[in-house]
């Protein structure tokens, strides 16, 4: 079974719409024949999306760190639970175990994990599509910031198109199925023929 990695908060936020969105995502995962890979917790939206998948008889793979498991934060009724050494190992394991990455609303940890996943696609270390499930316009400001990265030359336009912000699970599903990883960035500002012509001209000038 192919799994979707979901990153989300250990809180449910202050509006029921986020809980409802996490439940819908869990149902969508099962309905589309995916399993869930997530951080293994039982609280917040993490617990909501896991319970949603489990309630629909879906497969849930939790990956949690030793520290968090030791604080009794892990979900007790998952299909599979792996305990890893630290956050770096957890992030790597979640990427390896999934075919796509979706971020529900969350805090700094959620943002850090999905951002790292996307950065790995940019450098070619991952081929998973990355999506911000933009419930209640939660990620609107972040979407504008990524657009600003492109505007100011810190991200290529074609790369920006490979990151989706959407509140539509239908659109998210289509994006995952049709996804093509971004091309590796060309750090050479000038084409080889241009550089060759400049060097040749410098040589000629030195002989005159």
N, C-alpha and C positions, 0 to 999 in steps of 0.2 A: 504493500500500500504506500502511496505517496502522501507525505505529510506536509502540512502548512505550518511554518513556524510563526507563532503569534507572540508579540511583545506587548505587554500591557502593565498597568499599575497594580500595586498591592492595595490600592484604594479603589472605591467605586465612584469617587467624585461626589459632587453635591447636587447632581441632577439625575433622576431616574433614567433619562434618555441614554446615558452611557451604559447602564446595566442592560437595558433593552437591546442596545446595539451589540453588546458582547454576546447576549443570548442569540441574537439573529445570526451573528457570525458563526457561532458554534453549530447552529442548525444548518447553515449554508455549507459548512465544511463537510458535514455528514452527507447532506443531500447531493453533494458533488463528488462523493466517493473519495474524499481525502481523510487522512487522520490528522490529529493535532499534536504538534510538538510545542511545548511551552516551558516556562521556568519552574514548574512543579509545585507552585504555591497553592494554598487553599483560601487565601484572603483576597479581597478586592476583585477587580475585573479578571485577574488570573483565575480565581476560583469560579467566577461566573461562567467564563468561556469553557473551562474544563467540565464543569457540571452540565453545561448545555450539550456538549458533545457526548458525555456519558449517558445523559438522559435519553439521547437518540440512538443509544447502542453503538456509538462510535468509539474509535480507538484514540486513546490519549497517552502520549509519552511525555512524562515530566522529567526535566533535567534540572537538578538543584545542587547548590554547593553544600559542602560539608558543614560550613558555618550556619547556613540557613536551616539545614535539616536538623542540626543540633539544637536550634532554637524552636524546634517543633512547628515549623512553618509549612512543611510539605503536606500535600494532599494525600490522604490515606487510601483512596479508592481508585487510583489510576490503573490503566491497563498495564503500564510499565513505568517504573521510577528508577532513574539513574542518579547516583550521588557522585559528584565530581569534586575535584580539589579546590577550584576557585572560579571566579567569574570568567576569566579568559578561556578556561577549559569548557565552561558551560556554553559560551557564545560559539566556540568552534564546533561543539557537539550539536548544537541546535541547527547550525548552517549545514553540517554534514548530513543531518537526519531529515532535511526538508527540501522542497522544490520551490518554495516561495516564502517571502517574509512579509507579514502584515503587522502594522503597529496600530493597536487600539489606543485611545487616549491614555495618557500616563504621565509620569514625572520625568526627572532627569535620567533615571536608569533606562526607561523606555526609549527616550530620545537618543541616548548614547548607544544603545544596542542596535536600533534600526539604522542609525547614521553610520555606524561601523560596518554593518552589513552592506549598505549601499556603497560605502567607500571601497569595500573589497571587490564589488562588481566593477568599479571604475578601474582598478589596477589589475583586474583579471584573475583574482583569487577566488571568485565566486561567480556563478552564472544564475543565481536566484533573482527573480524580479522582486523589487521592494515597493511596498504600498503603504501609504498612510490612510487608514480607514477614518475618514474625516467626519466623524459623527458630530452633529450640532455645530459644524464649522470650527471645531476645536483646533484644527491645524491650519486655519486660514493664514495666520501671520507667518507661520513657518513656510508655507507654500510661497508667500510673497518674498521671503528671505532667499529661498532657493532661486526664485526668478531674478532677484538682485545679484546673486552670484553669477548668473549667466550674463546679465546686463553689464556688469563691471569686469567681465573677462576672467572670472575665476572658475567657470564651468562652461564647457562647450554646449552649444544649443542641442546637438544631437544626444549628448549625455543627459541633459535635463529632461528630455522626452522619455527617458527610460525610468523615470521615477514618477509614480502616480499618486495623486491626492484625490480621493473620491469618497462620497458617502453612498455610492451605489454598489451593492454586491454584484449585480449583473455586470457592470462595467469592470469591476475588479476581476471577476472571473474571466472575462474576455481578454483583459490585459495580460493575465497570467498565461493563458493559452497561446496568445500571439506574441509573447515577449521575445525580443532579441536582445542579448546583452550589448552594452555599449562597446564601440570599438576602442581598442587601446589608444590612449592619447599619444599623439605625435609631438614630442617636445622640441623637434627641430623647427624653428620658426620659418626658415627659408628652405625651399626645395633644393635638392642636390644640384640640379642644373644651374640654379641661380648662384650657389656657392662656387661652383666650378668656374663660372664666367667671371666672377669677382676675382678669384685667385689668379686666373689666366691674365686678366687685365693688369693686375698688380705686377705680375712677372714681366709682362710686356713693357709696362711703364718703367720698370727698373733697368731694362736693357736699352731704353732710348737715351 
